Amino acid sequence: MTLPLHLVAGLEMATLPQQVANGILLGSIYALIALGYTMVYGVLKLINFAHGEVFMLGAYSALFASWWLGYTPNNALSGSSPLNLFLMLGFSMFACSVVGVVIERFAYRPMRSQPRIASLITAIGLSLLLQYGGQLFLPSAPAPNIDSKVNPYQGNVEIPLKPKDGAFVAKAEESAKLATVSKEAFDTYIKTSGRDPFNLDNEGLALRNASQEKEREAKALLDKASDSGLSISLPKGQLIMFFTTLVLMAILRYIVLYTRRGRAMRAVSHDFDSAALMGINVNSIVTFTFILGSALAGAGAMMNATFLSGTKIDTFFGMLPGVKAFVAAVLGGIGNIPGAVLGGLLMGVAETLVVWAGYDAYRDAVAFVILIVVLLFRPGGLLGSAKVEKV
Amino acid sequence: MKQIERNLWTAALAAVALGMIGCGGGDTATKAPEGTGTETPAAAAGARPTPTAEGNKVAGDTIKIGIIGSLSGDQKPWGEDSVDGAKIAVEEFNAAGGVDGKKVELLVGDSASKAEQAKTAAEKLMSDGVIGIVGEVASGHTIQIAKAAFAKGVPVVAVGATRTDLTSEGTHVFRVCYTDAFQGPVMAKFAYEELGLRNVALMTDNKQPYSQGLSKSFNDYFTKLGGKIVGEAFYESGQTQFSGQLTELKAKNPDGLFLSGYFTEVGPIAQQAKAAGLNVKYLGGDGWDSPQLLVSGGEAILGSYFCNHFNNKESRPEVAAFLSKWKAAKNGKEPGTTMGALGYDATKMLLEALKTSKAMDSKALTAAIESVENFNGVSGSITLKGQGGNPPKDALVVEVRPESEGFQVFKKRYAFFKE
């Protein structure tokens, strides 16, 4: 495929703030997944490639929770409350923790004394097993999705950056009124004559064309009015997703920095064997790490599947986000917790900026480009220290 | 330092490899020739190569016919319906005595919603001795089937594959549906004349030859009518997040959005478009045709329009007869998608051609299908003689309504026209 040549000419500056905002919201999910990668790497020096599949199972857990709450396809309840979202979030985090612990106990622990490459291959094998084996018992064809009615936070929050031109707005409103009048005239005609709106006589056609003409005029003026201002519009659900992510990260930071277990975790990360010699129960710390990382992935999956409405869930749901989050973790500096968050947000923004620049088709490819660039020029990552590792 | 680096490179390679596995699904599909979406059937006919291979011959007392559909994966609703339709047609044919005292045996192949699987399934069926293949629904899959069948000289009757240049794969390829060279213009005409839209934006699935062809034919005809295509955004099947593309399209101020992809992505796109404030009319092609669209599209998709082959509510006697047979076979359920009827039509047409076929082999069968005239299908009358494999057919525009109102409600019929 040839590259589109409008790159420099066609950049739409007006959409840049909105695209950056989209990217940050999207990146918060990558950040949540990246935290799991980075913590496990920090403690075990293992890239847990099955982490994307934990994310996938988290989305399924949220789906099942939503079905259990009564939001089944085609027969969903109409209203919802934040409590439902909490239940789904909690269930998804819990289910993922269990999955994470099971994976660590039965797949990675037996491999721990083996060369590191053995664990890596185990991780890839496990990832494929869950992707393909999952199709046997998880509903995936046709791919289900969480009903958007479970989310009580519909609508957008508008953040104006530059106010609209008042004169345009007034004109647009006036024109909209005229459009409503002629639309009503057409509707009354349809009602009284009982004709099929897609099979009209000349009178009906004239009325319809007049109505559509007015509607187009009103739309053009409305567009002009909205183009005269600049604003960012953020779906409420995704804002909640973003703030929940921040809260979860704050909790994680507290656990890692200010609790005994967190201190033990850092000790294990610093030197696995010495930590064990100092009386730290290394196995329990590793398990704890998997619980934290998997729970965050579960939270990310639940919010991704719920707040990005209509997102379909299949057994490959975690693959691309997983790979992107892995790149995010490397970008931030693998093993580094703030780095994972920064990397995740940057990945989200990079992805939407690629779309903004007109390279829609390369949206997913940008992750690999970033990975290669980071490894070439700064293998330690943005916040990571390139320290010499004891072998 | 060195150690970290080496670990990361290993991991990175693994990550890239994992990514590759995921992308493999569409590789073969995207290699289909591009830019021929609006070729007229006549032009396509001129370029059609004829297979030289001998094809299969009937051995013994049963005539083997193959059907390929997606029995797993995203397109399962279509695969199941088309296979069920084919089964009904074969049962009916055998009950009526078959042909020359021989019964027909239907072999089923699963394309698993993947182009390369479709090819494997076709090769398997042909080595099992089928003299003709029915299928598939998706154009990208059918192109692979057609290529495999060309090498063996076995005729293919596509069920719902509408990509225009599909039949230029060879004189052994036929279909029972309209092409995108008609479907695109129908939706363009409907959007321009009935809905009064003038500035439409397109969203195309870059992984599906069907979507690329349909976007192009819509684009060409809508522009010809005097409308303007204000922008086009691309995505790939399997993506779940479209806010970036939708933000770009919204900035172009369209009054309509033409979504030429499959229902699997159209639902989420509609929901996210509405969330992004793109409150315009959504339009699409027969790729929308599955009630699953209501599940993934929620309320956002209601009131949208798409193009389809036929409607369960039509008053023609063929429709009523087909529905009663279907209900008898499926516990009183109506077919969810139109692919049930098209699968039935494709199979029945092939079986009827067997009756006029001079011999029980692939070559004679191909000639017999080529000379089909005025076959009374559930989806309308089908004539293939001299049409280059593409029967001229009507198209219906339907509106998306809730399940309780029957999912797709008939709005307007368009008789076949050439642009």
Boltz contact constraints between the chains, C-beta under 6 A:
constraints:
  - contact:
      token1: [A, 12]
      token2: [B, 251]
      max_distance: 6.0
  - contact:
      token1: [A, 14]
      token2: [B, 251]
      max_distance: 6.0
  - contact:
      token1: [A, 15]
      token2: [B, 247]
      max_distance: 6.0
  - contact:
      token1: [A, 15]
      token2: [B, 251]
      max_distance: 6.0
  - contact:
      token1: [A, 18]
      token2: [B, 247]
      max_distance: 6.0
  - contact:
      token1: [A, 19]
      token2: [B, 247]
      max_distance: 6.0
  - contact:
      token1: [A, 22]
      token2: [B, 243]
      max_distance: 6.0
  - contact:
      token1: [A, 22]
      token2: [B, 244]
      max_distance: 6.0
  - contact:
      token1: [A, 47]
      token2: [B, 11]
      max_distance: 6.0
  - contact:
      token1: [A, 73]
      token2: [B, 295]
      max_distance: 6.0
  - contact:
      token1: [A, 74]
      token2: [B, 403]
      max_distance: 6.0
  - contact:
      token1: [A, 124]
      token2: [B, 14]
      max_distance: 6.0
  - contact:
      token1: [A, 141]
      token2: [B, 72]
      max_distance: 6.0
  - contact:
      token1: [A, 141]
      token2: [B, 73]
      max_distance: 6.0
  - contact:
      token1: [A, 141]
      token2: [B, 76]
      max_distance: 6.0
  - contact:
      token1: [A, 142]
      token2: [B, 76]
      max_distance: 6.0
  - contact:
      token1: [A, 142]
      token2: [B, 77]
      max_distance: 6.0
  - contact:
      token1: [A, 142]
      token2: [B, 292]
      max_distance: 6.0
  - contact:
      token1: [A, 145]
      token2: [B, 296]
      max_distance: 6.0
  - contact:
      token1: [A, 148]
      token2: [B, 298]
      max_distance: 6.0
  - contact:
      token1: [A, 198]
      token2: [B, 194]
      max_distance: 6.0
  - contact:
      token1: [A, 198]
      token2: [B, 411]
      max_distance: 6.0
  - contact:
      token1: [A, 198]
      token2: [B, 412]
      max_distance: 6.0
  - contact:
      token1: [A, 212]
      token2: [B, 196]
      max_distance: 6.0
  - contact:
      token1: [A, 219]
      token2: [B, 255]
      max_distance: 6.0
  - contact:
      token1: [A, 223]
      token2: [B, 253]
      max_distance: 6.0
  - contact:
      token1: [A, 233]
      token2: [B, 277]
      max_distance: 6.0
  - contact:
      token1: [A, 235]
      token2: [B, 275]
      max_distance: 6.0
  - contact:
      token1: [A, 308]
      token2: [B, 241]
      max_distance: 6.0
  - contact:
      token1: [A, 309]
      token2: [B, 271]
      max_distance: 6.0
  - contact:
      token1: [A, 310]
      token2: [B, 267]
      max_distance: 6.0
  - contact:
      token1: [A, 310]
      token2: [B, 268]
      max_distance: 6.0
  - contact:
      token1: [A, 310]
      token2: [B, 271]
      max_distance: 6.0
  - contact:
      token1: [A, 310]
      token2: [B, 296]
      max_distance: 6.0
  - contact:
      token1: [A, 311]
      token2: [B, 240]
      max_distance: 6.0
  - contact:
      token1: [A, 311]
      token2: [B, 268]
      max_distance: 6.0
  - contact:
      token1: [A, 312]
      token2: [B, 296]
      max_distance: 6.0
  - contact:
      token1: [A, 319]
      token2: [B, 22]
      max_distance: 6.0
  - contact:
      token1: [A, 323]
      token2: [B, 15]
      max_distance: 6.0
  - contact:
      token1: [A, 323]
      token2: [B, 19]
      max_distance: 6.0
  - contact:
      token1: [A, 326]
      token2: [B, 15]
      max_distance: 6.0
  - contact:
      token1: [A, 352]
      token2: [B, 244]
      max_distance: 6.0
  - contact:
      token1: [A, 355]
      token2: [B, 244]
      max_distance: 6.0
  - contact:
      token1: [A, 355]
      token2: [B, 245]
      max_distance: 6.0
  - contact:
      token1: [A, 360]
      token2: [B, 233]
      max_distance: 6.0
  - contact:
      token1: [A, 360]
      token2: [B, 234]
      max_distance: 6.0
  - contact:
      token1: [A, 360]
      token2: [B, 245]
      max_distance: 6.0
  - contact:
      token1: [A, 361]
      token2: [B, 206]
      max_distance: 6.0
  - contact:
      token1: [A, 361]
      token2: [B, 234]
      max_distance: 6.0
  - contact:
      token1: [A, 368]
      token2: [B, 16]
      max_distance: 6.0
  - contact:
      token1: [A, 371]
      token2: [B, 12]
      max_distance: 6.0
  - contact:
      token1: [A, 375]
      token2: [B, 8]
      max_distance: 6.0
  - contact:
      token1: [A, 379]
      token2: [B, 5]
      max_distance: 6.0
  - contact:
      token1: [A, 386]
      token2: [B, 1]
      max_distance: 6.0
  - contact:
      token1: [A, 388]
      token2: [B, 1]
      max_distance: 6.0
  - contact:
      token1: [A, 389]
      token2: [B, 3]
      max_distance: 6.0
  - contact:
      token1: [A, 389]
      token2: [B, 4]
      max_distance: 6.0
  - contact:
      token1: [A, 391]
      token2: [B, 3]
      max_distance: 6.0
